[in-house]
Amino acid sequence: MKLALVPIGNSRGIRIPKTLIEQCGFGKTVEVRIEQDRLVIQPDRTVRQGWDAAFRAAVRPAKDELLLDPAPSNEFDRKDWRW
């Protein structure tokens, strides 16, 4: 898609069509940077945005297994140890 550069004061800008804005998930602000002679525009996201959902998705089922076999009891465990 080609877009025209329009004058904005001493600068120039582009008008981004609504469908592209929605597809990219742009909000009120965007992050802009240059990468290898290209202008990259991406949604402005908070530092840990989406982490909560990712952690919830990564939770293992409730059936937890021990990673190590329990150590066999010794004489201390049988005679001297008290809870």
ZIPENOR-V713442 format. One record per residue. N is the residue number from 1. RES is the residue in one small letter. SS is DSSP state (a for helix, b for strand, c for the rest). D_FIRST is the distance of its C-alpha to the first C-alpha in Angstrom with 1 decimal. Layout:
BEGIN
n=N res=RES ss=SS d_first=D_FIRST
n=N res=RES ss=SS d_first=D_FIRST
END
This chain:
BEGIN
n=1 res=m ss=c d_first=0.0
n=2 res=k ss=c d_first=3.8
n=3 res=l ss=c d_first=6.6
n=4 res=a ss=c d_first=10.1
n=5 res=l ss=c d_first=13.0
n=6 res=v ss=b d_first=15.7
n=7 res=p ss=b d_first=19.4
n=8 res=i ss=b d_first=21.1
n=9 res=g ss=c d_first=24.7
n=10 res=n ss=c d_first=25.0
n=11 res=s ss=b d_first=21.6
n=12 res=r ss=b d_first=17.9
n=13 res=g ss=b d_first=15.4
n=14 res=i ss=c d_first=12.1
n=15 res=r ss=c d_first=12.0
n=16 res=i ss=c d_first=10.5
n=17 res=p ss=c d_first=10.4
n=18 res=k ss=a d_first=13.5
n=19 res=t ss=a d_first=12.4
n=20 res=l ss=a d_first=10.5
n=21 res=i ss=a d_first=13.8
n=22 res=e ss=a d_first=15.9
n=23 res=q ss=a d_first=14.4
n=24 res=c ss=a d_first=14.8
n=25 res=g ss=c d_first=18.2
n=26 res=f ss=c d_first=18.0
n=27 res=g ss=c d_first=21.2
n=28 res=k ss=c d_first=22.6
n=29 res=t ss=c d_first=21.9
n=30 res=v ss=b d_first=19.6
n=31 res=e ss=b d_first=20.5
n=32 res=v ss=b d_first=18.8
n=33 res=r ss=b d_first=19.8
n=34 res=i ss=b d_first=19.2
n=35 res=e ss=b d_first=19.4
n=36 res=q ss=c d_first=19.8
n=37 res=d ss=c d_first=18.0
n=38 res=r ss=b d_first=15.0
n=39 res=l ss=b d_first=14.6
n=40 res=v ss=b d_first=15.0
n=41 res=i ss=b d_first=15.0
n=42 res=q ss=b d_first=17.1
n=43 res=p ss=b d_first=19.4
n=44 res=d ss=c d_first=22.6
n=45 res=r ss=c d_first=25.3
n=46 res=t ss=c d_first=29.0
n=47 res=v ss=c d_first=30.8
n=48 res=r ss=c d_first=32.2
n=49 res=q ss=c d_first=29.9
n=50 res=g ss=c d_first=30.2
n=51 res=w ss=a d_first=33.3
n=52 res=d ss=a d_first=35.7
n=53 res=a ss=a d_first=33.9
n=54 res=a ss=a d_first=33.7
n=55 res=f ss=a d_first=37.4
n=56 res=r ss=a d_first=38.3
n=57 res=a ss=a d_first=36.4
n=58 res=a ss=a d_first=38.2
n=59 res=v ss=c d_first=41.7
n=60 res=r ss=c d_first=44.0
n=61 res=p ss=c d_first=46.1
n=62 res=a ss=c d_first=49.4
n=63 res=k ss=c d_first=51.4
n=64 res=d ss=c d_first=51.9
n=65 res=e ss=c d_first=53.8
n=66 res=l ss=c d_first=55.9
n=67 res=l ss=c d_first=54.6
n=68 res=l ss=c d_first=58.2
n=69 res=d ss=c d_first=61.4
n=70 res=p ss=c d_first=63.8
n=71 res=a ss=c d_first=66.5
n=72 res=p ss=c d_first=70.0
n=73 res=s ss=c d_first=72.4
n=74 res=n ss=c d_first=75.1
n=75 res=e ss=a d_first=78.5
n=76 res=f ss=a d_first=77.2
n=77 res=d ss=a d_first=74.8
n=78 res=r ss=a d_first=77.7
n=79 res=k ss=a d_first=80.4
n=80 res=d ss=c d_first=79.2
n=81 res=w ss=c d_first=75.7
n=82 res=r ss=c d_first=75.6
n=83 res=w ss=c d_first=72.7
END
